[in-house]
Amino acid sequence: MMQIIINSLVELDKFAANIAQKLEAGMVVCLRGDLGAGKTTLSRSLIRHITKNHNLEITSPTFNLVHLYNAPRFKIWHFDLYRLKTAEEVYELGIDDAFNELAIIEWPEIIENILPSNKIDILIEIGENENSRIITMNNYHD
């Protein structure tokens, strides 16, 4: 387990850049935390660093449930499972294909039992002020 404190969006972006360098096909990034904690903001930074396109428009997949992005070496599947009612619904979204590429999953709790072992768990919690975040990572090896 690794825990860091982030105090600004700039620091969050640097954190994302560091993580993005280590991500590869077949990995899953699980983002956990309360509404408004910063899961989508972190996802956006990760995707921009992985695709090497810092102007890429990245919106939350809250209503579509999944967005797909092309990176140089693999596809990135960005899921937001907040609105899912059952774990079975995730198969209709192509989760099996996503597990062969790179999956970034917000609200992964509903599919906990089908997540592969090759995952990084990131918990984002609001810190002492509105801009600070406490990030706890499990299964991450620097």
C-alpha contacts under 8 A as a table, 3 or more apart, distances in Angstrom:
res1	aa1	res2	aa2	distance
1	M	136	T	6.96
1	M	137	M	5.59
1	M	138	N	4.70
1	M	139	N	6.98
1	M	140	Y	7.45
2	M	136	T	5.72
2	M	137	M	5.13
2	M	138	N	6.63
2	M	140	Y	7.79
3	Q	134	I	7.06
3	Q	135	I	5.54
3	Q	136	T	4.35
3	Q	137	M	6.25
4	I	134	I	5.97
4	I	135	I	5.34
4	I	136	T	6.65
5	I	127	G	7.83
5	I	132	S	6.92
5	I	133	R	5.74
5	I	134	I	4.65
5	I	135	I	6.18
6	I	11	E	5.85
6	I	12	L	6.08
6	I	132	S	5.37
6	I	133	R	5.06
6	I	134	I	6.36
6	I	135	I	7.40
7	N	11	E	6.49
7	N	12	L	7.78
7	N	131	N	5.70
7	N	132	S	4.13
7	N	133	R	6.45
8	S	11	E	5.23
8	S	12	L	6.32
8	S	131	N	5.58
8	S	132	S	6.28
9	L	12	L	4.89
9	L	13	D	6.11
9	L	131	N	7.58
10	V	13	D	5.11
10	V	14	K	6.34
11	E	14	K	5.06
11	E	15	F	6.16
12	L	15	F	5.01
12	L	16	A	6.18
12	L	42	L	6.98
13	D	16	A	4.97
13	D	17	A	6.17
13	D	42	L	7.39
13	D	45	S	5.76
13	D	46	L	7.91
14	K	17	A	5.02
14	K	18	N	6.33
15	F	18	N	5.25
15	F	19	I	6.41
16	A	19	I	5.14
16	A	20	A	5.88
16	A	42	L	6.60
16	A	45	S	5.83
16	A	46	L	5.12
16	A	49	H	7.44
17	A	20	A	5.08
17	A	21	Q	6.46
17	A	45	S	7.40
17	A	46	L	6.57
17	A	49	H	5.79
18	N	21	Q	5.64
18	N	22	K	7.31
19	I	22	K	5.54
19	I	23	L	6.71
19	I	46	L	7.51
20	A	23	L	5.34
20	A	46	L	5.66
20	A	47	I	7.88
20	A	49	H	6.17
20	A	50	I	5.62
21	Q	50	I	7.24
23	L	27	M	6.74
23	L	102	L	7.72
24	E	27	M	6.02
24	E	74	F	7.80
24	E	101	E	7.72
24	E	102	L	6.57
25	A	73	R	7.83
25	A	74	F	6.17
25	A	100	N	6.24
25	A	101	E	4.43
25	A	102	L	5.07
26	G	99	F	5.55
26	G	100	N	4.61
26	G	101	E	5.05
26	G	102	L	5.72
26	G	103	A	7.98
26	G	118	N	7.35
27	M	99	F	6.82
27	M	100	N	7.68
27	M	101	E	7.06
27	M	102	L	5.30
27	M	103	A	6.59
27	M	118	N	5.53
27	M	119	K	5.75
27	M	120	I	7.84
28	V	99	F	6.86
28	V	102	L	5.91
28	V	103	A	4.72
28	V	104	I	5.91
28	V	105	I	7.40
28	V	116	P	7.54
28	V	118	N	6.45
28	V	119	K	4.50
28	V	120	I	6.27
29	V	102	L	7.92
29	V	103	A	6.16
29	V	104	I	4.70
29	V	105	I	6.10
29	V	119	K	5.67
29	V	120	I	4.88
29	V	121	D	6.15
29	V	122	I	7.35
30	C	104	I	6.12
30	C	105	I	4.94
30	C	106	E	6.18
30	C	107	W	7.47
30	C	108	P	6.06
30	C	119	K	6.98
30	C	120	I	6.05
30	C	121	D	4.83
30	C	122	I	5.99
31	L	39	K	5.96
31	L	104	I	7.39
31	L	105	I	5.95
31	L	106	E	4.80
31	L	107	W	6.41
31	L	108	P	7.10
31	L	121	D	6.32
31	L	122	I	5.01
31	L	123	L	6.05
31	L	124	I	7.43
32	R	39	K	7.02
32	R	106	E	6.35
32	R	107	W	5.74
32	R	108	P	7.19
32	R	121	D	7.53
32	R	122	I	6.06
32	R	123	L	4.64
32	R	124	I	6.19
33	G	37	A	5.90
33	G	38	G	7.90
33	G	39	K	7.11
33	G	107	W	7.77
33	G	123	L	5.55
33	G	124	I	5.01
33	G	125	E	5.96
34	D	37	A	5.47
34	D	124	I	7.78
34	D	125	E	7.16
35	L	38	G	7.87
36	G	39	K	7.58
37	A	124	I	5.97
37	A	125	E	5.83
37	A	126	I	5.78
37	A	133	R	7.58
38	G	41	T	5.05
38	G	42	L	6.08
38	G	124	I	6.83
39	K	42	L	5.25
39	K	43	S	6.11
39	K	106	E	6.49
39	K	124	I	7.08
40	T	43	S	4.84
40	T	44	R	6.02
40	T	60	S	6.22
40	T	106	E	7.54
41	T	44	R	5.14
41	T	45	S	6.42
42	L	45	S	5.18
42	L	46	L	6.13
43	S	46	L	5.08
43	S	47	I	6.08
43	S	78	H	7.70
43	S	104	I	7.08
44	R	47	I	5.28
44	R	48	R	6.17
44	R	58	I	5.94
44	R	59	T	7.74
45	S	48	R	5.18
45	S	49	H	6.17
46	L	49	H	5.27
46	L	50	I	6.10
47	I	50	I	5.12
47	I	51	T	5.97
47	I	69	Y	7.85
47	I	76	I	7.45
48	R	51	T	5.30
48	R	52	K	5.70
48	R	53	N	5.23
48	R	54	H	5.03
48	R	55	N	7.54
48	R	56	L	6.47
49	H	52	K	4.89
49	H	53	N	6.78
49	H	54	H	6.85
50	I	53	N	7.91
50	I	71	A	6.29
51	T	69	Y	7.88
51	T	70	N	6.80
51	T	71	A	4.37
51	T	72	P	6.40
52	K	71	A	7.74
53	N	56	L	5.48
60	S	63	F	7.94
60	S	80	D	7.40
61	P	64	N	5.12
61	P	65	L	4.78
61	P	66	V	5.21
61	P	67	H	5.95
61	P	78	H	7.14
61	P	79	F	6.29
61	P	80	D	5.53
62	T	65	L	5.26
62	T	66	V	7.79
62	T	80	D	5.42
62	T	81	L	7.48
62	T	82	Y	7.15
62	T	83	R	7.36
63	F	83	R	7.97
64	N	67	H	7.23
65	L	79	F	5.57
65	L	80	D	5.08
65	L	81	L	6.14
65	L	83	R	7.75
65	L	93	L	7.75
66	V	77	W	6.68
66	V	78	H	5.43
66	V	79	F	4.35
66	V	80	D	6.36
66	V	93	L	6.99
67	H	77	W	5.98
67	H	78	H	5.20
67	H	79	F	6.65
68	L	75	K	6.88
68	L	76	I	5.72
68	L	77	W	4.79
68	L	78	H	6.27
69	Y	75	K	5.74
69	Y	76	I	5.04
69	Y	77	W	6.60
69	Y	78	H	7.96
70	N	74	F	6.57
70	N	75	K	4.69
70	N	76	I	6.26
71	A	74	F	5.35
71	A	75	K	5.52
71	A	76	I	6.76
74	F	101	E	5.87
74	F	102	L	7.13
75	K	101	E	5.65
75	K	102	L	6.34
76	I	98	A	7.56
76	I	101	E	6.47
76	I	102	L	4.89
76	I	103	A	5.92
76	I	104	I	7.29
77	W	98	A	5.82
77	W	101	E	7.51
77	W	102	L	6.09
77	W	103	A	4.73
77	W	104	I	6.10
78	H	103	A	6.03
78	H	104	I	4.83
78	H	105	I	5.98
78	H	106	E	7.87
79	F	103	A	7.36
79	F	104	I	6.13
79	F	105	I	4.66
79	F	106	E	5.96
80	D	83	R	7.72
80	D	105	I	5.99
80	D	106	E	4.68
80	D	107	W	6.19
81	L	84	L	5.29
81	L	105	I	7.30
81	L	106	E	6.21
81	L	107	W	5.29
81	L	108	P	6.42
81	L	110	I	7.57
82	Y	106	E	7.41
82	Y	107	W	5.50
84	L	87	A	7.22
84	L	89	E	6.86
84	L	90	V	7.76
84	L	110	I	7.67
85	K	89	E	7.48
86	T	89	E	5.76
86	T	90	V	7.89
86	T	110	I	7.05
87	A	90	V	5.80
87	A	110	I	5.66
87	A	111	I	5.27
88	E	91	Y	5.83
88	E	92	E	7.73
89	E	92	E	5.55
89	E	93	L	7.11
90	V	93	L	5.14
90	V	94	G	6.91
90	V	95	I	6.01
90	V	111	I	7.87
91	Y	94	G	5.34
91	Y	95	I	5.43
91	Y	96	D	6.87
92	E	95	I	7.59
94	G	97	D	5.43
94	G	98	A	6.31
95	I	98	A	4.83
95	I	99	F	6.19
96	D	99	F	5.34
96	D	100	N	7.02
97	D	100	N	5.39
97	D	101	E	6.80
98	A	101	E	5.08
98	A	102	L	6.10
98	A	103	A	5.48
99	F	102	L	6.40
99	F	103	A	6.18
99	F	116	P	7.72
105	I	108	P	5.78
107	W	110	I	7.39
108	P	111	I	5.70
108	P	112	E	6.31
109	E	112	E	5.12
111	I	114	I	5.60
111	I	115	L	6.48
112	E	115	L	5.50
115	L	119	K	7.58
116	P	119	K	6.37
119	K	139	N	6.66
120	I	137	M	6.99
120	I	138	N	5.99
120	I	139	N	5.10
120	I	140	Y	5.65
121	D	137	M	5.52
121	D	138	N	5.08
121	D	139	N	6.53
121	D	140	Y	7.76
122	I	135	I	6.66
122	I	136	T	5.72
122	I	137	M	4.58
122	I	138	N	6.66
123	L	134	I	7.97
123	L	135	I	5.63
123	L	136	T	5.11
123	L	137	M	6.44
124	I	133	R	6.41
124	I	134	I	5.85
124	I	135	I	4.78
124	I	136	T	6.71
125	E	133	R	5.49
125	E	134	I	5.09
125	E	135	I	6.45
126	I	129	N	7.46
126	I	130	E	6.97
126	I	131	N	7.87
126	I	132	S	6.26
126	I	133	R	4.67
126	I	134	I	6.28
127	G	130	E	7.01
127	G	131	N	7.51
127	G	132	S	4.75
127	G	133	R	4.57
127	G	134	I	5.66
128	E	132	S	6.33
128	E	133	R	7.90
129	N	132	S	5.49
137	M	140	Y	6.38
